[in-house]
Amino acid sequence: MQEIDFSDRFDDILAKDGRYAPRAYSILMDVLCYLTSEAKRVSSWDIMDEFRATALSQYGAMSYYVLDALGIHSTKDLGEMVANLQEFRRIGRDHRISLEAFAAGYDFKEAFLSPYAV
């Protein structure tokens, strides 16, 4: 029996838009899979909020710096990544998800650095 490989290197997306590291897409896909595991539809804000929680959980005080190294500097970047995932059919399109909402999202420095400010 052949083993199934569920890994995705996102080579097709990276060939078109190399701003974000493959690990950035992996984190975002984990977030999207978690949010949709209950078969509910999600909004841009749901994605941003869960992405923040996931990054803080995984990387703690280093979250901001890890995300920066992966090419993610703002919630607008999350929106661009979601648009790429939609364009390359990794996820479906949904009217609740908009680039405008991502552009109006939270401040990255505040979201990822302030929980650890002394």
N, CA, C and O atoms as CSV, one atom per row, in Angstrom:
chain,resi,resn,atom,element,x,y,z
A,1,MET,N,N,0.839,-1.177,0.000
A,1,MET,CA,C,0.000,0.000,0.000
A,1,MET,C,C,0.888,1.246,0.000
A,1,MET,O,O,1.861,1.321,0.751
A,2,GLN,N,N,0.548,2.218,-0.844
A,2,GLN,CA,C,1.328,3.437,-0.949
A,2,GLN,C,C,0.956,4.400,0.161
A,2,GLN,O,O,-0.223,4.613,0.442
A,3,GLU,N,N,1.968,4.982,0.790
A,3,GLU,CA,C,1.734,5.964,1.846
A,3,GLU,C,C,1.292,7.284,1.218
A,3,GLU,O,O,1.830,7.718,0.200
A,4,ILE,N,N,0.313,7.900,1.840
A,4,ILE,CA,C,-0.193,9.177,1.341
A,4,ILE,C,C,0.616,10.304,1.973
A,4,ILE,O,O,0.821,10.325,3.187
A,5,ASP,N,N,1.070,11.230,1.153
A,5,ASP,CA,C,1.842,12.377,1.634
A,5,ASP,C,C,0.931,13.594,1.650
A,5,ASP,O,O,0.505,14.079,0.602
A,6,PHE,N,N,0.637,14.082,2.850
A,6,PHE,CA,C,-0.244,15.230,2.985
A,6,PHE,C,C,0.527,16.544,3.057
A,6,PHE,O,O,-0.073,17.608,3.212
A,7,SER,N,N,1.842,16.477,2.947
A,7,SER,CA,C,2.616,17.711,3.018
A,7,SER,C,C,2.397,18.516,1.739
A,7,SER,O,O,2.136,17.966,0.669
A,8,ASP,N,N,2.508,19.802,1.881
A,8,ASP,CA,C,2.326,20.691,0.741
A,8,ASP,C,C,3.452,21.707,0.797
A,8,ASP,O,O,3.580,22.451,1.770
A,9,ARG,N,N,4.256,21.736,-0.233
A,9,ARG,CA,C,5.372,22.677,-0.254
A,9,ARG,C,C,4.967,24.003,-0.884
A,9,ARG,O,O,5.743,24.958,-0.864
A,10,PHE,N,N,3.771,24.074,-1.440
A,10,PHE,CA,C,3.238,25.310,-2.004
A,10,PHE,C,C,4.097,25.848,-3.152
A,10,PHE,O,O,4.163,27.058,-3.371
A,11,ASP,N,N,4.749,24.947,-3.878
A,11,ASP,CA,C,5.647,25.365,-4.950
A,11,ASP,C,C,4.946,26.201,-6.021
A,11,ASP,O,O,5.513,27.174,-6.518
A,12,ASP,N,N,3.723,25.828,-6.375
A,12,ASP,CA,C,3.012,26.577,-7.405
A,12,ASP,C,C,2.698,27.992,-6.938
A,12,ASP,O,O,2.812,28.942,-7.712
A,13,ILE,N,N,2.307,28.135,-5.688
A,13,ILE,CA,C,2.009,29.467,-5.152
A,13,ILE,C,C,3.295,30.288,-5.066
A,13,ILE,O,O,3.316,31.457,-5.450
A,14,LEU,N,N,4.360,29.675,-4.565
A,14,LEU,CA,C,5.630,30.384,-4.393
A,14,LEU,C,C,6.218,30.824,-5.729
A,14,LEU,O,O,6.908,31.842,-5.792
A,15,ALA,N,N,5.956,30.074,-6.795
A,15,ALA,CA,C,6.449,30.457,-8.111
A,15,ALA,C,C,5.801,31.764,-8.576
A,15,ALA,O,O,6.420,32.551,-9.292
A,16,LYS,N,N,4.562,31.983,-8.168
A,16,LYS,CA,C,3.854,33.208,-8.540
A,16,LYS,C,C,4.110,34.329,-7.539
A,16,LYS,O,O,4.262,35.487,-7.928
A,17,ASP,N,N,4.158,33.991,-6.256
A,17,ASP,CA,C,4.278,34.992,-5.198
A,17,ASP,C,C,5.208,34.449,-4.121
A,17,ASP,O,O,4.786,33.674,-3.264
A,18,GLY,N,N,6.446,34.846,-4.164
A,18,GLY,CA,C,7.446,34.326,-3.245
A,18,GLY,C,C,7.638,35.148,-1.981
A,18,GLY,O,O,8.652,35.001,-1.298
A,19,ARG,N,N,6.679,36.013,-1.657
A,19,ARG,CA,C,6.831,36.867,-0.472
A,19,ARG,C,C,6.791,36.095,0.839
A,19,ARG,O,O,7.392,36.518,1.827
A,20,TYR,N,N,6.090,34.970,0.854
A,20,TYR,CA,C,5.868,34.254,2.106
A,20,TYR,C,C,6.514,32.870,2.062
A,20,TYR,O,O,6.475,32.181,1.042
A,21,ALA,N,N,7.101,32.488,3.175
A,21,ALA,CA,C,7.762,31.183,3.268
A,21,ALA,C,C,6.733,30.059,3.281
A,21,ALA,O,O,5.596,30.266,3.706
A,22,PRO,N,N,7.121,28.870,2.819
A,22,PRO,CA,C,6.189,27.737,2.864
A,22,PRO,C,C,5.636,27.503,4.272
A,22,PRO,O,O,4.462,27.161,4.419
A,23,ARG,N,N,6.458,27.683,5.307
A,23,ARG,CA,C,5.990,27.486,6.684
A,23,ARG,C,C,4.861,28.466,7.020
A,23,ARG,O,O,3.964,28.129,7.793
A,24,ALA,N,N,4.896,29.655,6.456
A,24,ALA,CA,C,3.821,30.623,6.686
A,24,ALA,C,C,2.490,30.066,6.182
A,24,ALA,O,O,1.466,30.166,6.857
A,25,TYR,N,N,2.524,29.478,4.983
A,25,TYR,CA,C,1.307,28.863,4.446
A,25,TYR,C,C,0.875,27.654,5.277
A,25,TYR,O,O,-0.320,27.421,5.462
A,26,SER,N,N,1.826,26.901,5.769
A,26,SER,CA,C,1.490,25.739,6.602
A,26,SER,C,C,0.772,26.162,7.877
A,26,SER,O,O,-0.214,25.542,8.275
A,27,ILE,N,N,1.264,27.212,8.511
A,27,ILE,CA,C,0.612,27.711,9.728
A,27,ILE,C,C,-0.805,28.157,9.401
A,27,ILE,O,O,-1.752,27.812,10.107
A,28,LEU,N,N,-0.946,28.929,8.322
A,28,LEU,CA,C,-2.264,29.419,7.936
A,28,LEU,C,C,-3.205,28.266,7.591
A,28,LEU,O,O,-4.376,28.293,7.967
A,29,MET,N,N,-2.712,27.267,6.887
A,29,MET,CA,C,-3.557,26.109,6.572
A,29,MET,C,C,-3.976,25.364,7.839
A,29,MET,O,O,-5.110,24.894,7.930
A,30,ASP,N,N,-3.075,25.252,8.816
A,30,ASP,CA,C,-3.439,24.640,10.100
A,30,ASP,C,C,-4.576,25.412,10.757
A,30,ASP,O,O,-5.521,24.823,11.282
A,31,VAL,N,N,-4.472,26.727,10.722
A,31,VAL,CA,C,-5.517,27.585,11.294
A,31,VAL,C,C,-6.842,27.354,10.567
A,31,VAL,O,O,-7.883,27.186,11.202
A,32,LEU,N,N,-6.799,27.347,9.251
A,32,LEU,CA,C,-8.023,27.166,8.466
A,32,LEU,C,C,-8.636,25.784,8.692
A,32,LEU,O,O,-9.855,25.652,8.790
A,33,CYS,N,N,-7.802,24.773,8.772
A,33,CYS,CA,C,-8.311,23.415,9.038
A,33,CYS,C,C,-8.955,23.349,10.413
A,33,CYS,O,O,-10.015,22.744,10.569
A,34,TYR,N,N,-8.339,23.953,11.397
A,34,TYR,CA,C,-8.905,23.972,12.745
A,34,TYR,C,C,-10.246,24.695,12.758
A,34,TYR,O,O,-11.215,24.201,13.334
A,35,LEU,N,N,-10.303,25.869,12.121
A,35,LEU,CA,C,-11.540,26.648,12.128
A,35,LEU,C,C,-12.682,25.943,11.406
A,35,LEU,O,O,-13.840,26.052,11.810
A,36,THR,N,N,-12.358,25.227,10.350
A,36,THR,CA,C,-13.409,24.584,9.563
A,36,THR,C,C,-13.678,23.146,9.990
A,36,THR,O,O,-14.515,22.466,9.396
A,37,SER,N,N,-12.969,22.681,11.018
A,37,SER,CA,C,-13.155,21.291,11.459
A,37,SER,C,C,-14.559,21.031,11.971
A,37,SER,O,O,-15.029,19.893,11.967
A,38,GLU,N,N,-15.218,22.075,12.408
A,38,GLU,CA,C,-16.601,21.927,12.887
A,38,GLU,C,C,-17.598,22.240,11.775
A,38,GLU,O,O,-18.786,22.440,12.029
A,39,ALA,N,N,-17.100,22.278,10.546
A,39,ALA,CA,C,-17.925,22.519,9.354
A,39,ALA,C,C,-18.650,23.851,9.410
A,39,ALA,O,O,-19.719,24.009,8.820
A,40,LYS,N,N,-18.066,24.812,10.123
A,40,LYS,CA,C,-18.678,26.134,10.132
A,40,LYS,C,C,-17.943,27.025,9.151
A,40,LYS,O,O,-16.782,26.788,8.820
A,41,ARG,N,N,-18.616,28.022,8.705
A,41,ARG,CA,C,-17.985,28.986,7.820
A,41,ARG,C,C,-17.287,30.022,8.671
A,41,ARG,O,O,-17.720,30.330,9.781
A,42,VAL,N,N,-16.214,30.551,8.145
A,42,VAL,CA,C,-15.416,31.483,8.928
A,42,VAL,C,C,-15.301,32.828,8.218
A,42,VAL,O,O,-15.452,32.923,7.001
A,43,SER,N,N,-15.032,33.854,9.004
A,43,SER,CA,C,-14.848,35.192,8.463
A,43,SER,C,C,-13.373,35.546,8.488
A,43,SER,O,O,-12.555,34.814,9.046
A,44,SER,N,N,-13.044,36.663,7.886
A,44,SER,CA,C,-11.670,37.163,7.915
A,44,SER,C,C,-11.215,37.362,9.354
A,44,SER,O,O,-10.081,37.030,9.698
A,45,TRP,N,N,-12.086,37.899,10.192
A,45,TRP,CA,C,-11.733,38.144,11.597
A,45,TRP,C,C,-11.521,36.846,12.348
A,45,TRP,O,O,-10.638,36.768,13.202
A,46,ASP,N,N,-12.308,35.829,12.050
A,46,ASP,CA,C,-12.084,34.511,12.672
A,46,ASP,C,C,-10.674,34.014,12.348
A,46,ASP,O,O,-9.968,33.507,13.219
A,47,ILE,N,N,-10.280,34.165,11.092
A,47,ILE,CA,C,-8.957,33.705,10.661
A,47,ILE,C,C,-7.870,34.504,11.362
A,47,ILE,O,O,-6.906,33.929,11.867
A,48,MET,N,N,-8.016,35.826,11.397
A,48,MET,CA,C,-7.001,36.658,12.043
A,48,MET,C,C,-6.875,36.345,13.528
A,48,MET,O,O,-5.766,36.237,14.052
A,49,ASP,N,N,-8.001,36.201,14.200
A,49,ASP,CA,C,-7.979,35.920,15.641
A,49,ASP,C,C,-7.346,34.563,15.939
A,49,ASP,O,O,-6.529,34.444,16.852
A,50,GLU,N,N,-7.720,33.548,15.176
A,50,GLU,CA,C,-7.162,32.213,15.412
A,50,GLU,C,C,-5.686,32.160,15.001
A,50,GLU,O,O,-4.895,31.460,15.632
A,51,PHE,N,N,-5.319,32.881,13.965
A,51,PHE,CA,C,-3.920,32.935,13.568
A,51,PHE,C,C,-3.084,33.526,14.702
A,51,PHE,O,O,-2.014,33.010,15.023
A,52,ARG,N,N,-3.565,34.588,15.294
A,52,ARG,CA,C,-2.851,35.215,16.415
A,52,ARG,C,C,-2.710,34.229,17.568
A,52,ARG,O,O,-1.621,34.063,18.117
A,53,ALA,N,N,-3.805,33.577,17.934
A,53,ALA,CA,C,-3.775,32.615,19.042
A,53,ALA,C,C,-2.824,31.464,18.747
A,53,ALA,O,O,-2.078,31.033,19.627
A,54,THR,N,N,-2.845,30.970,17.528
A,54,THR,CA,C,-1.976,29.855,17.139
A,54,THR,C,C,-0.508,30.263,17.174
A,54,THR,O,O,0.329,29.532,17.704
A,55,ALA,N,N,-0.195,31.420,16.616
A,55,ALA,CA,C,1.203,31.879,16.604
A,55,ALA,C,C,1.711,32.096,18.024
A,55,ALA,O,O,2.828,31.695,18.351
A,56,LEU,N,N,0.898,32.730,18.870
A,56,LEU,CA,C,1.319,32.956,20.253
A,56,LEU,C,C,1.499,31.641,20.995
A,56,LEU,O,O,2.409,31.504,21.812
A,57,SER,N,N,0.641,30.687,20.716
A,57,SER,CA,C,0.745,29.379,21.368
A,57,SER,C,C,2.008,28.634,20.918
A,57,SER,O,O,2.693,28.017,21.733
A,58,GLN,N,N,2.306,28.698,19.629
A,58,GLN,CA,C,3.445,27.962,19.087
A,58,GLN,C,C,4.788,28.643,19.336
A,58,GLN,O,O,5.788,27.977,19.602
A,59,TYR,N,N,4.805,29.970,19.248
A,59,TYR,CA,C,6.081,30.674,19.273
A,59,TYR,C,C,6.257,31.626,20.449
A,59,TYR,O,O,7.343,32.175,20.637
A,60,GLY,N,N,5.217,31.831,21.238
A,60,GLY,CA,C,5.311,32.663,22.426
A,60,GLY,C,C,5.872,34.044,22.154
A,60,GLY,O,O,5.460,34.721,21.212
A,61,ALA,N,N,6.820,34.458,22.990
A,61,ALA,CA,C,7.397,35.798,22.904
A,61,ALA,C,C,8.137,36.038,21.592
A,61,ALA,O,O,8.399,37.185,21.230
A,62,MET,N,N,8.475,34.975,20.882
A,62,MET,CA,C,9.180,35.111,19.605
A,62,MET,C,C,8.240,35.203,18.404
A,62,MET,O,O,8.704,35.310,17.269
A,63,SER,N,N,6.933,35.164,18.634
A,63,SER,CA,C,5.955,35.143,17.544
A,63,SER,C,C,6.181,36.235,16.507
A,63,SER,O,O,6.257,35.958,15.310
A,64,TYR,N,N,6.286,37.458,16.966
A,64,TYR,CA,C,6.444,38.583,16.038
A,64,TYR,C,C,7.666,38.379,15.147
A,64,TYR,O,O,7.602,38.620,13.941
A,65,TYR,N,N,8.764,37.941,15.726
A,65,TYR,CA,C,10.014,37.789,14.997
A,65,TYR,C,C,9.977,36.574,14.057
A,65,TYR,O,O,10.524,36.624,12.955
A,66,VAL,N,N,9.349,35.511,14.484
A,66,VAL,CA,C,9.201,34.332,13.626
A,66,VAL,C,C,8.336,34.683,12.418
A,66,VAL,O,O,8.699,34.370,11.284
A,67,LEU,N,N,7.197,35.328,12.655
A,67,LEU,CA,C,6.307,35.698,11.555
A,67,LEU,C,C,6.999,36.659,10.604
A,67,LEU,O,O,6.848,36.546,9.387
A,68,ASP,N,N,7.761,37.609,11.148
A,68,ASP,CA,C,8.512,38.544,10.322
A,68,ASP,C,C,9.487,37.790,9.420
A,68,ASP,O,O,9.608,38.104,8.236
A,69,ALA,N,N,10.178,36.802,9.973
A,69,ALA,CA,C,11.129,36.003,9.191
A,69,ALA,C,C,10.432,35.191,8.109
A,69,ALA,O,O,11.034,34.885,7.080
A,70,LEU,N,N,9.164,34.837,8.331
A,70,LEU,CA,C,8.390,34.073,7.349
A,70,LEU,C,C,7.747,34.976,6.294
A,70,LEU,O,O,7.122,34.485,5.354
A,71,GLY,N,N,7.900,36.292,6.448
A,71,GLY,CA,C,7.343,37.238,5.485
A,71,GLY,C,C,5.997,37.806,5.866
A,71,GLY,O,O,5.398,38.542,5.082
A,72,ILE,N,N,5.506,37.488,7.042
A,72,ILE,CA,C,4.197,37.968,7.477
A,72,ILE,C,C,4.423,39.156,8.412
A,72,ILE,O,O,4.935,38.995,9.520
A,73,HIS,N,N,4.038,40.350,7.954
A,73,HIS,CA,C,4.284,41.573,8.704
A,73,HIS,C,C,3.000,42.259,9.162
A,73,HIS,O,O,3.041,43.184,9.973
A,74,SER,N,N,1.870,41.809,8.647
A,74,SER,CA,C,0.595,42.462,8.960
A,74,SER,C,C,-0.559,41.519,8.635
A,74,SER,O,O,-0.379,40.482,7.996
A,75,THR,N,N,-1.743,41.907,9.089
A,75,THR,CA,C,-2.922,41.113,8.741
A,75,THR,C,C,-3.215,41.213,7.239
A,75,THR,O,O,-3.842,40.320,6.668
A,76,LYS,N,N,-2.768,42.284,6.609
A,76,LYS,CA,C,-2.926,42.395,5.153
A,76,LYS,C,C,-2.177,41.252,4.467
A,76,LYS,O,O,-2.650,40.702,3.473
A,77,ASP,N,N,-1.006,40.897,5.003
A,77,ASP,CA,C,-0.272,39.754,4.453
A,77,ASP,C,C,-1.086,38.467,4.589
A,77,ASP,O,O,-1.091,37.641,3.676
A,78,LEU,N,N,-1.771,38.293,5.714
A,78,LEU,CA,C,-2.636,37.115,5.873
A,78,LEU,C,C,-3.698,37.084,4.779
A,78,LEU,O,O,-3.982,36.031,4.208
A,79,GLY,N,N,-4.279,38.240,4.494
A,79,GLY,CA,C,-5.286,38.329,3.437
A,79,GLY,C,C,-4.720,37.969,2.079
A,79,GLY,O,O,-5.372,37.285,1.289
A,80,GLU,N,N,-3.499,38.430,1.803
A,80,GLU,CA,C,-2.839,38.095,0.533
A,80,GLU,C,C,-2.585,36.594,0.440
A,80,GLU,O,O,-2.746,35.994,-0.623
A,81,MET,N,N,-2.192,36.000,1.548
A,81,MET,CA,C,-1.945,34.554,1.561
A,81,MET,C,C,-3.244,33.783,1.347
A,81,MET,O,O,-3.271,32.804,0.602
A,82,VAL,N,N,-4.317,34.221,1.998
A,82,VAL,CA,C,-5.622,33.575,1.809
A,82,VAL,C,C,-6.039,33.683,0.339
A,82,VAL,O,O,-6.529,32.716,-0.245
A,83,ALA,N,N,-5.842,34.855,-0.248
A,83,ALA,CA,C,-6.184,35.034,-1.669
A,83,ALA,C,C,-5.369,34.075,-2.541
A,83,ALA,O,O,-5.899,33.499,-3.491
A,84,ASN,N,N,-4.088,33.904,-2.220
A,84,ASN,CA,C,-3.260,32.946,-2.977
A,84,ASN,C,C,-3.779,31.524,-2.805
A,84,ASN,O,O,-3.853,30.767,-3.773
A,85,LEU,N,N,-4.133,31.162,-1.588
A,85,LEU,CA,C,-4.669,29.818,-1.339
A,85,LEU,C,C,-5.973,29.603,-2.107
A,85,LEU,O,O,-6.230,28.509,-2.609
A,86,GLN,N,N,-6.786,30.642,-2.196
A,86,GLN,CA,C,-8.027,30.536,-2.966
A,86,GLN,C,C,-7.730,30.412,-4.460
A,86,GLN,O,O,-8.306,29.571,-5.150
A,87,GLU,N,N,-6.829,31.255,-4.948
A,87,GLU,CA,C,-6.504,31.234,-6.377
A,87,GLU,C,C,-5.949,29.879,-6.815
A,87,GLU,O,O,-6.241,29.410,-7.915
A,88,PHE,N,N,-5.158,29.260,-5.961
A,88,PHE,CA,C,-4.562,27.974,-6.302
A,88,PHE,C,C,-5.376,26.796,-5.755
A,88,PHE,O,O,-4.880,25.674,-5.658
A,89,ARG,N,N,-6.608,27.069,-5.410
A,89,ARG,CA,C,-7.618,26.075,-5.043
A,89,ARG,C,C,-7.253,25.176,-3.869
A,89,ARG,O,O,-7.616,24.000,-3.833
A,90,ARG,N,N,-6.524,25.753,-2.900
A,90,ARG,CA,C,-6.279,25.014,-1.665
A,90,ARG,C,C,-7.475,25.161,-0.733
A,90,ARG,O,O,-7.764,24.284,0.082
A,91,ILE,N,N,-8.167,26.297,-0.875
A,91,ILE,CA,C,-9.375,26.560,-0.092
A,91,ILE,C,C,-10.417,27.161,-1.022
A,91,ILE,O,O,-10.092,27.688,-2.086
A,92,GLY,N,N,-11.664,27.073,-0.609
A,92,GLY,CA,C,-12.745,27.646,-1.400
A,92,GLY,C,C,-12.907,29.136,-1.155
A,92,GLY,O,O,-12.388,29.689,-0.185
A,93,ARG,N,N,-13.624,29.758,-2.041
A,93,ARG,CA,C,-13.916,31.187,-1.885
A,93,ARG,C,C,-15.152,31.331,-1.010
A,93,ARG,O,O,-16.062,30.503,-1.043
A,94,ASP,N,N,-15.160,32.411,-0.221
A,94,ASP,CA,C,-16.282,32.671,0.673
A,94,ASP,C,C,-16.454,34.177,0.786
A,94,ASP,O,O,-15.477,34.898,0.992
A,95,HIS,N,N,-17.675,34.658,0.655
A,95,HIS,CA,C,-17.921,36.103,0.698
A,95,HIS,C,C,-17.623,36.717,2.065
A,95,HIS,O,O,-17.508,37.938,2.168
A,96,ARG,N,N,-17.496,35.904,3.115
A,96,ARG,CA,C,-17.175,36.415,4.448
A,96,ARG,C,C,-15.682,36.737,4.599
A,96,ARG,O,O,-15.265,37.352,5.581
A,97,ILE,N,N,-14.905,36.319,3.631
A,97,ILE,CA,C,-13.464,36.541,3.668
A,97,ILE,C,C,-13.125,37.603,2.624
A,97,ILE,O,O,-13.340,37.403,1.429
A,98,SER,N,N,-12.589,38.743,3.094
A,98,SER,CA,C,-12.283,39.826,2.173
A,98,SER,C,C,-10.928,40.448,2.485
A,98,SER,O,O,-10.512,40.533,3.640
A,99,LEU,N,N,-10.256,40.877,1.431
A,99,LEU,CA,C,-8.970,41.553,1.595
A,99,LEU,C,C,-9.141,42.843,2.392
A,99,LEU,O,O,-8.240,43.234,3.134
A,100,GLU,N,N,-10.282,43.504,2.245
A,100,GLU,CA,C,-10.525,44.747,2.966
A,100,GLU,C,C,-10.539,44.515,4.476
A,100,GLU,O,O,-9.993,45.315,5.235
A,101,ALA,N,N,-11.154,43.436,4.903
A,101,ALA,CA,C,-11.189,43.124,6.336
A,101,ALA,C,C,-9.788,42.827,6.857
A,101,ALA,O,O,-9.421,43.269,7.946
A,102,PHE,N,N,-9.009,42.085,6.090
A,102,PHE,CA,C,-7.641,41.792,6.510
A,102,PHE,C,C,-6.815,43.077,6.582
A,102,PHE,O,O,-6.005,43.243,7.494
A,103,ALA,N,N,-7.015,43.989,5.623
A,103,ALA,CA,C,-6.268,45.252,5.608
A,103,ALA,C,C,-6.599,46.107,6.825
A,103,ALA,O,O,-5.775,46.910,7.263
A,104,ALA,N,N,-7.800,45.940,7.372
A,104,ALA,CA,C,-8.229,46.722,8.540
A,104,ALA,C,C,-8.019,45.961,9.847
A,104,ALA,O,O,-8.572,46.341,10.879
A,105,GLY,N,N,-7.239,44.911,9.813
A,105,GLY,CA,C,-7.036,44.053,10.980
A,105,GLY,C,C,-6.222,44.708,12.073
A,105,GLY,O,O,-6.053,45.927,12.095
A,106,TYR,N,N,-5.726,43.898,12.970
A,106,TYR,CA,C,-4.996,44.391,14.134
A,106,TYR,C,C,-3.553,44.760,13.804
A,106,TYR,O,O,-3.001,44.345,12.785
A,107,ASP,N,N,-2.962,45.547,14.691
A,107,ASP,CA,C,-1.565,45.938,14.592
A,107,ASP,C,C,-0.693,44.760,15.030
A,107,ASP,O,O,-0.841,44.255,16.143
A,108,PHE,N,N,0.203,44.329,14.166
A,108,PHE,CA,C,1.016,43.140,14.451
A,108,PHE,C,C,1.917,43.321,15.663
A,108,PHE,O,O,2.001,42.429,16.507
A,109,LYS,N,N,2.586,44.454,15.763
A,109,LYS,CA,C,3.480,44.663,16.905
A,109,LYS,C,C,2.696,44.586,18.211
A,109,LYS,O,O,3.116,43.925,19.161
A,110,GLU,N,N,1.577,45.256,18.247
A,110,GLU,CA,C,0.763,45.238,19.464
A,110,GLU,C,C,0.234,43.832,19.757
A,110,GLU,O,O,0.246,43.384,20.904
A,111,ALA,N,N,-0.222,43.155,18.733
A,111,ALA,CA,C,-0.820,41.832,18.923
A,111,ALA,C,C,0.179,40.793,19.387
A,111,ALA,O,O,-0.162,39.914,20.180
A,112,PHE,N,N,1.415,40.880,18.901
A,112,PHE,CA,C,2.383,39.825,19.190
A,112,PHE,C,C,3.465,40.214,20.196
A,112,PHE,O,O,4.122,39.338,20.759
A,113,LEU,N,N,3.659,41.498,20.428
A,113,LEU,CA,C,4.675,41.917,21.389
A,113,LEU,C,C,4.084,42.342,22.734
A,113,LEU,O,O,4.681,42.093,23.782
A,114,SER,N,N,2.901,42.988,22.704
A,114,SER,CA,C,2.345,43.504,23.963
A,114,SER,C,C,2.011,42.436,24.996
A,114,SER,O,O,2.084,42.735,26.188
A,115,PRO,N,N,1.650,41.211,24.621
A,115,PRO,CA,C,1.387,40.213,25.668
A,115,PRO,C,C,2.620,39.903,26.512
A,115,PRO,O,O,2.508,39.346,27.605
A,116,TYR,N,N,3.780,40.260,26.008
A,116,TYR,CA,C,5.025,39.951,26.708
A,116,TYR,C,C,5.761,41.179,27.208
A,116,TYR,O,O,6.887,41.083,27.696
A,117,ALA,N,N,5.112,42.353,27.084
A,117,ALA,CA,C,5.748,43.589,27.539
A,117,ALA,C,C,5.846,43.595,29.058
A,117,ALA,O,O,4.951,43.130,29.765
A,118,VAL,N,N,6.956,44.132,29.533
A,118,VAL,CA,C,7.191,44.170,30.981
A,118,VAL,C,C,6.903,45.554,31.500
A,118,VAL,O,O,7.038,45.805,32.698
